């Protein structure tokens, strides 16, 4: 317990990475004072979002034309929309949608519908409650005046810190569960090693420092697997109810937590547990009841107003199409190794083999949720960027437990186990992620600040080409109110004489991403920022690349 709390205390300063801040004013407003609240046109945007039927994460003004070179900041409304992102969004592209969901609620009218359903009510309401507590003790300020946050972005940045502390708290809980799980299987030394391996795992570090529900859900899934392993063959009624509550809460954090239901399903399939099918059925019933109680708007709208959840579903299905299973398996394998480290991954395979021999079908049932996540990831993982690896956090947690078990079966020597941990830490890459978050939290030498400084000094007010819409996570801050910003089309323009901007800026895991992009024949790399030690699954200190138009291009 104390070790987990110490880890959380050491990690807490890193929760300030990538926040909206007035530090960016020197790039966003280089020629004068920051805008007043009226300039951002926030009232009209909030009213439009509040009156629109659709998910809270739905883009208000999606770009329809991606076949031509587009100027993104021609009108005052376009400039205001871009600058609102830089005043309110963090450098993690998914974090803001939770606050959008909270903003759309009307508590005074009894309306607590988040209109965001892939993230569950357990998470969204927990963030809302945490913000209320933070407001009450003076750590954050909640006001209906949106202009206040636009003029004081640092105040909105505290919202992200509060939400990230929830993830960090579940990270500490995950360390404790991993310790207990491995200790039960292979002894106290295995427990300590499991905790240590998990603490340095890249995907785990990322999950603990982002305001997203996946790590919390994964922690509950690991706890559910541990609970099953304690009394898997004959759960008491009380134990079945407790297991159902944990699985229901895991799904209540994020929909992928539904894989926890594979535990009772698998238990009813394997003969050793089938005799207790009523208890396993009770687990499933309780899990569904807990989810429905904490996500009643999803259940209600799914039955009676499906158009309200269509936007969320469409967004998810567009991003996660099923197919190309071979490529998906290769991608998941690579991301899993990146997310847990090659040494831990190899030890986990040995530990899984030993547990399968030692515990038989009981091991399969306990691991069923993590196996389910891996299979889903394989089905949708082909071609996914590196940050997709964060969805493997639950399998990573179990892998650390299995790796500790595997190491314990290989040696009982304390020094040898310590050596295994040191070697795993050296080659696992966790230090790169801690470094990236530390650099980003300081906000001085991280990649986007470096790129913004260089662009301001070296390119003046020249037009800038982009491959992504401008937002804090995708484009360094710049003078969007005056500098012309253009979005390149997906395919090469039919008119080969079209004048392209001299400079192109893009944020990517590595320079080689999109090797066949048409613009590569027209631009050459000029500068790279943050590319020396990339932490690719994370958005912290994400590399930024600046290209210049080739002569004659």
C-alpha positions as CSV (number, residue, x, y, z in Angstrom):
1,X,0.0,0.0,0.0
2,X,2.7,2.5,1.0
3,X,4.7,1.6,-2.1
4,X,1.7,2.3,-4.4
5,X,1.1,5.6,-2.6
6,X,4.7,6.6,-2.9
7,X,4.6,5.8,-6.7
8,X,1.4,8.0,-7.0
9,X,3.1,10.9,-5.1
10,X,6.1,10.7,-7.4
11,X,3.9,10.7,-10.5
12,X,1.6,13.5,-9.4
13,X,3.7,16.4,-10.7
14,X,3.5,14.9,-14.2
15,X,-0.3,15.3,-14.3
16,X,0.4,18.9,-15.4
17,X,1.6,18.0,-18.9
18,X,0.1,19.4,-22.0
19,X,-2.4,21.7,-20.4
20,X,-4.1,24.8,-22.0
21,X,-2.1,27.7,-20.7
22,X,-1.4,31.4,-21.1
23,X,2.2,30.4,-21.8
24,X,1.1,29.9,-25.5
25,X,0.0,33.6,-25.8
26,X,3.4,34.6,-27.2
27,X,2.7,32.4,-30.1
28,X,-1.0,32.8,-30.5
29,X,-1.0,36.6,-30.1
30,X,2.5,37.8,-31.0
31,X,1.5,41.3,-32.0
32,X,-0.6,42.3,-29.0
33,X,-2.8,41.4,-26.1
34,X,-4.8,38.1,-26.1
35,X,-8.4,38.3,-27.3
36,X,-11.2,39.2,-25.0
37,X,-13.9,36.6,-24.4
38,X,-16.2,38.1,-27.1
39,X,-13.6,37.4,-29.8
40,X,-13.9,33.6,-29.4
41,X,-17.6,33.5,-30.2
42,X,-18.1,30.9,-27.5
43,X,-21.7,31.6,-26.8
44,X,-22.9,30.8,-30.3
45,X,-20.8,27.6,-30.4
46,X,-22.2,26.4,-27.0
47,X,-25.7,27.1,-28.0
48,X,-25.3,25.2,-31.2
49,X,-23.8,22.2,-29.4
50,X,-26.5,22.3,-26.7
51,X,-29.3,22.3,-29.3
52,X,-27.8,19.6,-31.6
53,X,-29.0,16.0,-31.4
54,X,-25.9,13.9,-31.4
55,X,-22.9,12.8,-29.4
56,X,-21.0,15.3,-27.2
57,X,-17.9,14.4,-29.1
58,X,-19.4,15.2,-32.5
59,X,-17.5,17.8,-34.5
60,X,-19.7,20.9,-34.9
61,X,-18.2,21.9,-38.2
62,X,-16.6,18.9,-39.9
63,X,-14.6,19.6,-43.1
64,X,-16.5,18.4,-46.1
65,X,-14.0,19.1,-48.8
66,X,-10.7,17.2,-48.5
67,X,-10.0,17.1,-52.2
68,X,-8.7,20.6,-52.5
69,X,-6.3,22.9,-50.8
70,X,-8.3,24.6,-48.0
71,X,-7.6,27.8,-46.1
72,X,-8.8,27.1,-42.6
73,X,-8.8,30.6,-41.1
74,X,-10.4,32.9,-43.6
75,X,-13.4,34.1,-41.5
76,X,-13.6,35.4,-37.9
77,X,-15.7,32.3,-37.0
78,X,-13.0,30.0,-38.3
79,X,-10.3,31.8,-36.5
80,X,-12.4,31.8,-33.3
81,X,-13.0,28.0,-33.5
82,X,-9.3,27.3,-33.9
83,X,-8.3,29.5,-31.0
84,X,-11.0,28.1,-28.7
85,X,-9.2,24.7,-29.1
86,X,-5.9,26.2,-28.0
87,X,-7.5,27.9,-25.0
88,X,-9.4,24.9,-23.8
89,X,-8.1,21.6,-25.2
90,X,-5.1,19.7,-23.9
91,X,-2.5,17.9,-25.9
92,X,-4.4,14.6,-25.6
93,X,-7.1,14.6,-28.3
94,X,-9.7,12.6,-26.3
95,X,-9.6,14.3,-22.9
96,X,-11.8,17.3,-23.8
97,X,-14.8,15.2,-24.7
98,X,-15.5,14.4,-21.0
99,X,-15.8,18.1,-20.3
100,X,-18.0,18.5,-23.4
101,X,-20.3,15.9,-22.0
102,X,-20.4,17.6,-18.6
103,X,-21.1,20.9,-20.2
104,X,-24.2,19.6,-22.0
105,X,-25.9,18.4,-18.9
106,X,-28.6,20.5,-17.2
107,X,-28.5,19.4,-13.5
108,X,-31.0,22.1,-12.6
109,X,-33.6,20.6,-14.9
110,X,-32.8,17.1,-13.8
111,X,-31.0,16.3,-17.1
112,X,-27.8,14.3,-16.5
113,X,-27.6,12.9,-20.0
114,X,-23.9,13.1,-21.0
115,X,-24.7,12.4,-24.7
116,X,-21.4,10.5,-24.7
117,X,-21.8,6.8,-24.3
118,X,-18.5,5.1,-25.2
119,X,-17.3,6.6,-21.9
120,X,-19.6,5.3,-19.2
121,X,-21.5,7.2,-16.6
122,X,-19.3,5.9,-13.8
123,X,-16.4,7.8,-15.3
124,X,-18.2,11.0,-16.4
125,X,-20.1,11.4,-13.2
126,X,-16.9,10.7,-11.2
127,X,-15.1,13.5,-13.0
128,X,-18.0,15.8,-12.4
129,X,-18.1,15.0,-8.7
130,X,-14.3,15.4,-8.4
131,X,-14.5,18.8,-10.0
132,X,-17.3,19.8,-7.6
133,X,-15.1,18.8,-4.7
134,X,-12.1,20.7,-6.2
135,X,-14.3,23.8,-6.6
136,X,-15.4,23.5,-3.0
137,X,-11.9,23.4,-1.6
138,X,-10.6,26.1,-3.9
139,X,-8.5,23.9,-6.2
140,X,-10.6,24.6,-9.3
141,X,-13.2,27.2,-10.3
142,X,-16.5,26.2,-11.9
143,X,-18.5,28.9,-13.6
144,X,-21.1,29.0,-16.3
145,X,-19.2,32.0,-17.9
146,X,-17.3,30.3,-20.7
147,X,-15.5,33.5,-21.4
148,X,-13.7,33.2,-18.1
149,X,-11.9,30.1,-19.2
150,X,-11.1,31.5,-22.6
151,X,-9.4,34.5,-21.0
152,X,-7.8,32.3,-18.3
153,X,-6.9,29.0,-19.9
154,X,-4.8,28.0,-16.9
155,X,-8.0,27.8,-14.9
156,X,-9.5,25.3,-17.3
157,X,-6.2,23.4,-17.3
158,X,-6.9,22.5,-13.6
159,X,-9.9,20.5,-14.7
160,X,-7.6,18.2,-16.6
161,X,-5.4,17.8,-13.5
162,X,-8.4,16.9,-11.4
163,X,-9.5,14.3,-13.9
164,X,-6.0,12.9,-14.3
165,X,-5.7,12.4,-10.6
166,X,-8.6,9.9,-10.8
167,X,-6.6,7.9,-13.3
168,X,-3.5,8.2,-11.1
169,X,-5.5,6.9,-8.1
170,X,-6.6,3.9,-10.0
171,X,-3.0,3.4,-11.1
172,X,-2.0,3.1,-7.5
173,X,-4.9,0.6,-6.9
174,X,-3.7,-1.4,-10.0
175,X,-0.3,-1.8,-8.4
176,X,-1.8,-3.2,-5.2
177,X,-4.0,-5.6,-7.2
178,X,-1.0,-6.8,-9.3
179,X,0.9,-7.4,-6.1
180,X,-1.9,-9.4,-4.5
181,X,-2.5,-11.4,-7.6
182,X,1.1,-12.4,-8.2
183,X,1.7,-13.0,-4.5
184,X,-1.1,-15.5,-4.4
185,X,0.2,-17.4,-7.3
186,X,3.9,-17.4,-6.7
187,X,4.8,-15.7,-3.4
188,X,5.6,-12.3,-2.0
189,X,8.7,-11.7,-4.1
190,X,6.6,-12.3,-7.2
191,X,4.1,-9.8,-5.9
192,X,6.8,-7.1,-5.5
193,X,8.2,-7.9,-9.0
194,X,4.7,-7.6,-10.6
195,X,4.2,-4.3,-8.9
196,X,7.6,-3.0,-10.1
197,X,7.2,-4.2,-13.7
198,X,3.8,-2.6,-13.9
199,X,5.0,0.7,-12.5
200,X,7.6,1.0,-15.4
201,X,5.4,-0.3,-18.2
202,X,4.9,2.5,-20.9
203,X,1.2,1.9,-21.5
204,X,0.5,1.9,-17.8
205,X,2.4,5.2,-17.3
206,X,0.4,6.7,-20.2
207,X,-2.9,5.5,-18.8
208,X,-2.1,6.8,-15.3
209,X,-1.4,10.3,-16.6
210,X,-4.3,10.8,-19.0
211,X,-7.9,11.9,-18.2
212,X,-9.4,8.8,-19.8
213,X,-11.4,5.9,-18.3
214,X,-9.4,3.0,-19.7
215,X,-6.9,2.5,-16.9
216,X,-9.7,2.6,-14.3
217,X,-11.7,0.0,-16.2
218,X,-8.6,-2.2,-16.7
219,X,-7.8,-2.1,-13.0
220,X,-11.3,-3.4,-12.2
221,X,-10.9,-6.1,-14.8
222,X,-7.6,-7.2,-13.2
223,X,-9.4,-7.2,-9.8
224,X,-12.2,-9.3,-11.3
225,X,-9.7,-11.8,-12.6
226,X,-8.1,-11.9,-9.1
227,X,-11.4,-12.4,-7.4
228,X,-12.3,-15.3,-9.7
229,X,-8.9,-16.9,-9.0
230,X,-9.6,-16.8,-5.3
231,X,-12.9,-18.8,-5.4
232,X,-13.3,-19.7,-9.0
233,X,-14.8,-23.2,-8.6
234,X,-17.5,-22.4,-6.2
235,X,-18.3,-18.7,-5.6
236,X,-20.6,-17.9,-2.7
237,X,-23.7,-15.8,-3.4
238,X,-22.0,-12.8,-1.8
239,X,-18.9,-13.4,-3.9
240,X,-20.9,-13.7,-7.1
241,X,-22.6,-10.4,-6.4
242,X,-19.3,-8.7,-5.6
243,X,-17.8,-10.0,-8.8
244,X,-20.8,-8.8,-10.8
245,X,-20.5,-5.4,-9.3
246,X,-16.8,-5.1,-10.2
247,X,-17.5,-6.2,-13.8
248,X,-20.5,-3.8,-14.1
249,X,-18.4,-0.9,-12.9
250,X,-15.6,-1.8,-15.3
251,X,-18.1,-1.5,-18.2
252,X,-19.6,1.6,-16.5
253,X,-16.2,3.3,-16.9
254,X,-15.9,2.5,-20.6
255,X,-17.8,0.2,-22.9
256,X,-14.8,-2.1,-23.6
257,X,-15.1,-3.1,-20.0
258,X,-17.9,-5.4,-21.1
259,X,-15.2,-8.0,-21.8
260,X,-15.4,-8.6,-18.0
261,X,-18.6,-10.6,-18.8
262,X,-16.4,-13.2,-20.4
263,X,-15.5,-14.5,-17.0
264,X,-19.0,-15.9,-16.2
265,X,-19.6,-16.9,-19.8
266,X,-16.3,-18.9,-19.9
267,X,-17.0,-20.3,-16.5
268,X,-20.3,-21.8,-17.7
269,X,-18.6,-23.2,-20.8
270,X,-15.8,-25.2,-18.9
271,X,-17.1,-28.4,-17.2
272,X,-15.3,-27.8,-13.8
273,X,-17.4,-24.7,-13.1
274,X,-20.6,-25.5,-15.0
275,X,-22.3,-27.0,-11.9
276,X,-22.4,-23.5,-10.4
277,X,-24.1,-22.0,-13.4
278,X,-26.8,-20.2,-11.3
279,X,-24.1,-18.3,-9.5
280,X,-22.3,-17.4,-12.7
281,X,-25.7,-16.3,-14.1
282,X,-26.1,-14.1,-11.0
283,X,-22.7,-12.5,-11.8
284,X,-23.9,-11.5,-15.3
285,X,-27.3,-10.3,-14.0
286,X,-25.6,-8.1,-11.4
287,X,-23.1,-6.7,-13.9
288,X,-25.8,-5.7,-16.3
289,X,-27.9,-4.2,-13.5
290,X,-24.9,-2.1,-12.3
291,X,-24.2,-0.9,-15.8
292,X,-27.8,0.0,-16.4
293,X,-28.0,1.9,-13.1
294,X,-25.0,4.0,-13.9
295,X,-25.7,4.5,-17.6
296,X,-29.5,4.8,-17.6
297,X,-29.5,7.4,-20.4
298,X,-27.6,5.0,-22.7
299,X,-30.2,2.2,-22.0
300,X,-33.1,4.6,-22.4
301,X,-31.9,6.1,-25.6
302,X,-30.8,2.8,-27.1
303,X,-34.4,1.6,-26.6
304,X,-36.4,4.7,-27.5
305,X,-34.2,7.4,-29.0
306,X,-31.5,5.7,-31.0
307,X,-30.7,8.8,-33.0
308,X,-29.2,10.3,-29.8
309,X,-26.5,7.6,-29.7
310,X,-26.0,7.2,-33.4
311,X,-23.3,9.9,-33.4
312,X,-21.2,8.2,-30.8
313,X,-21.6,4.8,-32.5
314,X,-20.8,6.3,-36.0
315,X,-17.7,7.9,-34.6
316,X,-16.5,4.6,-33.1
317,X,-17.3,2.4,-36.1
318,X,-15.6,4.9,-38.4
319,X,-12.4,4.6,-36.4
320,X,-12.5,0.9,-35.7
321,X,-13.4,-1.0,-38.8
322,X,-13.0,-4.8,-38.6
323,X,-10.7,-6.6,-41.0
324,X,-7.2,-7.6,-42.1
325,X,-6.6,-9.9,-39.1
326,X,-3.1,-10.9,-40.0
327,X,-2.0,-7.3,-40.2
328,X,-3.9,-6.6,-37.0
329,X,-2.2,-9.4,-35.2
330,X,1.2,-8.1,-36.3
331,X,0.3,-4.6,-35.2
332,X,-1.0,-5.7,-31.8
333,X,2.1,-7.7,-31.2
334,X,4.4,-4.7,-31.9
335,X,2.3,-2.4,-29.8
336,X,2.1,-4.9,-26.9
337,X,5.9,-5.2,-26.9
338,X,6.2,-1.4,-27.0
339,X,3.6,-1.1,-24.2
340,X,5.1,-3.6,-21.7
341,X,8.7,-4.0,-22.9
342,X,10.3,-7.0,-24.6
343,X,11.7,-8.6,-21.4
344,X,8.4,-8.5,-19.6
345,X,6.5,-9.7,-22.7
346,X,8.8,-12.7,-23.0
347,X,8.6,-13.6,-19.2
348,X,4.8,-13.2,-19.5
349,X,4.6,-15.8,-22.2
350,X,6.5,-18.2,-20.0
351,X,4.3,-17.3,-17.0
352,X,1.2,-17.9,-19.0
353,X,2.4,-21.3,-20.1
354,X,3.2,-22.3,-16.5
355,X,-0.2,-21.0,-15.2
356,X,-2.0,-22.9,-18.0
357,X,-0.2,-26.1,-17.0
358,X,-0.7,-25.5,-13.3
359,X,-4.3,-24.2,-13.1
360,X,-5.8,-25.5,-16.4
361,X,-9.2,-24.1,-17.4
362,X,-9.2,-21.9,-14.2
363,X,-6.4,-19.8,-15.7
364,X,-8.3,-19.5,-19.0
365,X,-11.4,-18.2,-17.3
366,X,-9.5,-15.7,-15.2
367,X,-7.7,-14.4,-18.3
368,X,-10.8,-14.4,-20.5
369,X,-11.3,-10.5,-20.4
370,X,-7.8,-9.8,-21.4
371,X,-7.9,-12.4,-24.1
372,X,-11.1,-10.8,-25.3
373,X,-9.4,-7.4,-25.5
374,X,-6.5,-8.8,-27.5
375,X,-8.8,-10.5,-30.0
376,X,-10.8,-7.3,-30.4
377,X,-7.6,-5.3,-30.9
378,X,-6.4,-7.8,-33.5
379,X,-9.7,-7.4,-35.4
380,X,-9.5,-3.6,-35.6
381,X,-5.8,-3.0,-35.2
382,X,-4.5,-3.1,-38.8
383,X,-2.9,0.2,-39.7
384,X,-3.6,1.8,-36.3
385,X,-1.1,4.5,-35.0
386,X,1.1,3.9,-32.0
387,X,-1.3,5.5,-29.6
388,X,-3.7,2.6,-30.2
389,X,-1.5,0.7,-27.9
390,X,-3.1,2.4,-24.8
391,X,-6.1,0.1,-25.3
392,X,-4.0,-2.8,-24.4
393,X,-3.5,-1.6,-20.8
394,X,-5.6,-4.4,-19.3
395,X,-3.5,-7.2,-21.0
396,X,-0.4,-5.3,-20.0
397,X,-1.5,-5.4,-16.4
398,X,-2.0,-9.2,-16.5
399,X,1.3,-9.6,-18.4
400,X,3.2,-8.0,-15.6
401,X,1.6,-10.4,-13.1
402,X,2.4,-13.4,-15.4
403,X,5.9,-12.1,-16.0
404,X,6.5,-11.9,-12.2
405,X,5.2,-15.5,-11.9
406,X,7.4,-16.6,-14.8
407,X,10.5,-15.0,-13.3
408,X,9.7,-16.5,-9.9
409,X,9.5,-20.0,-11.5
410,X,12.9,-19.4,-13.1
411,X,14.7,-18.3,-9.9
412,X,14.1,-17.9,-6.2
413,X,17.2,-15.8,-5.7
414,X,16.3,-12.2,-4.6
415,X,19.3,-10.7,-6.4
416,X,18.4,-12.5,-9.6
417,X,14.9,-11.2,-9.5
418,X,16.2,-7.6,-8.8
419,X,18.5,-8.1,-11.8
420,X,15.5,-9.1,-14.0
421,X,13.7,-5.9,-13.0
422,X,16.7,-3.7,-13.7
423,X,17.2,-5.3,-17.1
424,X,13.5,-5.0,-17.9
425,X,13.5,-1.3,-16.9
426,X,16.6,-0.6,-19.1
427,X,15.2,-2.1,-22.3
428,X,11.4,-1.6,-21.6
429,X,11.2,2.0,-22.6
430,X,9.3,3.2,-19.5
431,X,12.1,5.8,-18.9
432,X,11.4,7.4,-22.3
433,X,7.8,7.9,-21.3
434,X,8.6,9.4,-17.9
435,X,11.1,11.7,-19.7
436,X,8.5,12.8,-22.2
437,X,5.9,13.6,-19.6
438,X,8.5,15.4,-17.5
439,X,9.6,17.5,-20.4
440,X,6.0,18.3,-21.5
441,X,5.0,19.1,-17.9
442,X,7.8,21.8,-17.7
443,X,6.5,23.3,-20.9
444,X,9.8,24.8,-21.9
445,X,11.7,22.4,-24.1
446,X,9.0,20.1,-25.2
447,X,8.5,19.5,-29.0
448,X,5.6,21.8,-29.7
449,X,7.1,24.8,-27.9
450,X,10.4,24.3,-29.6
451,X,8.7,24.1,-33.0
452,X,6.5,27.1,-32.3
453,X,9.6,29.2,-31.3
454,X,11.5,28.1,-34.4
455,X,8.6,28.8,-36.7
456,X,8.0,32.2,-35.3
457,X,11.6,33.2,-35.6
458,X,12.4,31.5,-39.0
459,X,9.3,31.7,-41.1
460,X,7.8,35.0,-40.1
461,X,4.2,35.3,-41.2
462,X,4.5,33.1,-44.2
463,X,1.5,30.7,-45.0
464,X,1.8,27.3,-43.4
465,X,0.6,24.0,-44.8
466,X,-0.8,21.3,-42.5
467,X,-1.8,17.7,-42.9
468,X,-4.1,17.8,-39.8
469,X,-6.6,20.3,-38.5
470,X,-5.0,22.7,-36.0
471,X,-5.4,21.7,-32.4
472,X,-2.9,21.7,-29.5
473,X,-2.2,18.0,-30.0
474,X,-1.6,18.2,-33.7
475,X,-0.1,21.6,-34.6
476,X,2.2,23.9,-32.6
477,X,0.6,27.2,-31.5
478,X,1.0,30.0,-33.9
479,X,-0.6,33.3,-35.0
480,X,-3.8,31.7,-36.3
481,X,-5.5,35.2,-36.4
482,X,-3.1,36.6,-38.9
483,X,-1.0,33.8,-40.5
484,X,-2.7,32.0,-43.4
485,X,-3.1,28.3,-42.5
486,X,-3.9,25.8,-45.2
487,X,-4.9,22.1,-45.1
488,X,-3.4,19.9,-47.8
489,X,-5.8,17.6,-49.7
490,X,-5.7,13.9,-49.2
491,X,-4.7,13.3,-52.8
492,X,-2.4,15.3,-55.0
493,X,-4.2,18.2,-56.6
494,X,-5.3,17.7,-60.2
495,X,-3.9,21.1,-61.0
496,X,-0.1,20.5,-60.8
497,X,0.5,24.3,-61.1
498,X,-1.3,25.1,-57.8
499,X,0.9,27.2,-55.5
500,X,1.6,25.4,-52.3
501,X,2.8,27.1,-49.1
502,X,6.5,27.2,-48.6
503,X,6.3,25.5,-45.2
504,X,4.6,22.3,-44.0
505,X,4.2,21.3,-40.4
506,X,3.0,17.9,-39.1
507,X,2.9,16.1,-35.8
508,X,3.5,12.3,-36.0
509,X,5.0,9.3,-34.1
510,X,7.9,9.3,-36.5
511,X,9.0,11.1,-39.7
512,X,8.5,7.9,-41.7
513,X,4.7,7.8,-41.0
514,X,2.7,8.1,-44.3
515,X,5.7,7.2,-46.5
516,X,3.6,7.3,-49.7
517,X,1.9,10.6,-49.1
518,X,1.8,12.7,-52.3
519,X,3.3,15.8,-50.6
520,X,6.6,14.0,-49.9
521,X,7.6,14.6,-53.6
522,X,7.0,18.3,-53.1
523,X,8.5,18.9,-49.6
524,X,11.8,18.0,-47.9
525,X,12.4,17.8,-44.2
526,X,13.9,20.9,-42.7
527,X,13.7,20.5,-38.9
528,X,12.5,17.9,-36.4
529,X,11.6,18.5,-32.8
530,X,11.3,15.8,-30.1
531,X,12.2,13.0,-32.4
532,X,15.3,11.7,-30.6
533,X,13.6,9.7,-27.8
534,X,10.0,9.5,-28.8
535,X,7.4,8.0,-26.5
536,X,5.1,6.9,-29.3
537,X,2.1,5.6,-27.5
538,X,1.8,8.9,-25.6
539,X,0.9,12.4,-26.8
540,X,3.5,14.0,-24.4
541,X,6.4,15.6,-26.3
542,X,5.1,14.2,-29.6
543,X,7.6,14.8,-32.4
544,X,6.9,17.7,-34.7
545,X,8.4,17.9,-38.2
546,X,8.8,21.0,-40.4
547,X,9.2,20.6,-44.1
548,X,10.1,23.1,-46.8
549,X,8.9,23.2,-50.4
550,X,11.5,21.7,-52.7
551,X,13.0,24.0,-55.4
552,X,10.7,23.9,-58.3
553,X,8.0,22.2,-56.2
